[in-house]
Structure formats: structure tokens, C-alpha cells
Amino acid sequence: MLIEDGKVMFGPWLPDLPEYNNPGLVEARNVIPVEGSYTSCSAAVVSDDALPTAPIGAYATIDDNGDPEIYAGTKTNLYEKVGPSWTDRTPSAYAAGDLDYWRFAQFDNMVVATNYADVPQRKVIGAAADFADLASTGAAPRARQIGVINRFVMLGDIDDGVAYPYAVQWSAIDDVTNWPTPDTSQARTVQSGRQYLKSGHGAVTGIGEGQFFGLIFQKRAITRVTYKGGDEVF
């Protein structure tokens, strides 16, 4: 803590450094950083409306008008928060099991959701419409993990009739609704593909997003993914 011109100046939050001669703070509770200082966290707000059953995944984003958009999924339904209430955006009941969960990602103005039990779903953010199957061309595999790397949606821990927990598959470039069969001429033309990682490292447990590169997390390994283009793609 420093004092400049009669003002108390708090440094960065540095709890990993020793307390003695620490140039920052070792404790910062109920605050968030702002330029050159900290401010108090906003108070928690109780939702005006409850979901009919327990959520197993949720996602928040902002639409083109700058308004917040919140999505949540239960075992059988996907919902969108419209005003104070939840609106059902389910085309037909989903079949998530006790150990399944919803994962979400955003690509441009589209939110994509996957729960492994059902084929991945998509919806234009803010549109008054139900979710629909992600793939309009080809078939996107069922998946437990999802992320956006460069201009692709990537799915991990996939099942296209055969389970490949250690594999990832990605959409056509700039078209998240196009999922041609991997290793075909159609797939190579649009840079879509699939990669089998080392099975000994376990199932894919997460996909770290990035514009220029991403990270694929397995139970016992982390793989860096860098876009190259051409037939190799990544």
C-alpha cells in the first residue's frame, strides 16, 4: 500500500509473494480490479423465475444490442432468460443422463450447446426461436467438450456411433453448421477434420479457446493447437 498526494494507493493482488516487502496486496475480498484501483463487487441478484428442474449447465453472453443473454439446460430442456422469466427453447425433449452436463460456446452471433447424450445444438443469440441441430450439412458427433479455436467450433470426447473419448473434431472454417465426414475430399476442401490424441492420456476434459491457438486438455496431458491451414489445418 502506498500513499500519493494524500491518496491511499493499492497495488496489484500478489498473494503468491511473501507478505514481507510485498509491493501489492495479499488479501482482496469482495472487490474487482479497475484501472489503478479496486471497486466493490455488485450484489448478487436473485432470479425472478426458477427453472422447473435442476440446471446442469448455463451460459451468459451479450447480443448485438448489448443486452445480456442467459441460457441454461436441464436434463430434458434448453432455456433462454427473456425478461424476468425462462423461455423454453427446446425443439424436442433431450435425454441427458445423471452424469451428463451441458457445455456452451459462442461463435459470432450463435450459441452452441452439447451434452453428449444428444447431437450438439445451436441457436442465434437473442432470436425468438428454438435450438436446432448444429449440423445442417453432414453430421456433428455427440460430444462432452466444446470450444472455439480460430474460425472453427471444436468438439472433444466425441461419439459418432463409436466412442472416441481421446479425439477432437472440428467444423468447416467459418461455417459451424457444416460437418462433413472426416478425411473426405469435402472435409479437406473446407478444412474440417478430426484428430485422435494419445489414448493413454485419457479423455478430453476441456478445450481452451483462442484466436491464434488453443489448448486441448486430457486427463493426463495438455496439447497446444495452432492453426496452419491447408490439408493439415492444425
Summary of the structure (lengths in Angstrom):
residues: 234
radius of gyration: 21.4
end to end distance: 46.5
largest distance: 69.3
contacts: 668
relative contact order: 0.09
helix: 3%
strand: 45%
